[in-house]
Amino acid sequence: MAQKFHIKRNDAVVVIAGAHKGKQGKVLEIRAAKNRAVVEGVAMIKRHLKKSQENPQGKIAEREGTVHVSNLMLLTRYEQSKRTKKPAAATA
């Protein structure tokens, strides 16, 4: 049976915890087996590529890593929660 997540592919999300906290992006892929998602522009990793016909010199390519889905929140919901919170009035 497939797992159900609070995010889907092409959703705009915000990272709410971890090393990439505060970054925003679009969900490119969901990896259900590991409860992780690939988010555009977040958790960039460097991949070392061997020499080939495409890359005669070899190459260090940057691509997106994965972020655990529990560290992601829908952008609309995140903005909504920011709007409803009001600064605490100083009572003195």
PEVEN-V115972 format. One record per pair of residues at least 12 apart in sequence whose ideal C-beta (glycine too) atoms are under 6 Angstrom apart, sorted by sequence separation. I is the first residue (numbers start at 1). J is the second residue. D is the distance in Angstrom with one decimal. If there is no record, write none. Layout:
i & j & d
I & J & D
I & J & D
//
This chain:
i & j & d
27 & 39 & 5.8
28 & 40 & 5.5
48 & 60 & 5.6
49 & 61 & 5.8
12 & 26 & 5.8
13 & 27 & 5.8
25 & 39 & 4.2
26 & 40 & 4.6
46 & 60 & 5.3
47 & 61 & 4.7
25 & 40 & 4.1
11 & 27 & 4.9
25 & 41 & 4.6
46 & 62 & 5.7
47 & 63 & 5.8
25 & 42 & 4.9
9 & 27 & 5.4
44 & 62 & 5.2
23 & 42 & 4.8
7 & 27 & 5.7
45 & 65 & 4.4
20 & 42 & 5.1
43 & 65 & 3.8
20 & 43 & 5.6
43 & 67 & 5.4
38 & 64 & 5.0
15 & 42 & 6.0
38 & 66 & 5.6
39 & 67 & 5.6
3 & 32 & 5.1
36 & 66 & 3.9
37 & 67 & 5.9
36 & 68 & 5.6
37 & 69 & 5.4
35 & 69 & 5.4
18 & 71 & 4.9
17 & 71 & 4.5
15 & 71 & 5.7
16 & 73 & 4.9
13 & 72 & 4.6
14 & 73 & 5.4
14 & 75 & 5.4
13 & 75 & 6.0
12 & 75 & 4.0
5 & 69 & 5.5
14 & 78 & 4.5
7 & 72 & 5.7
//
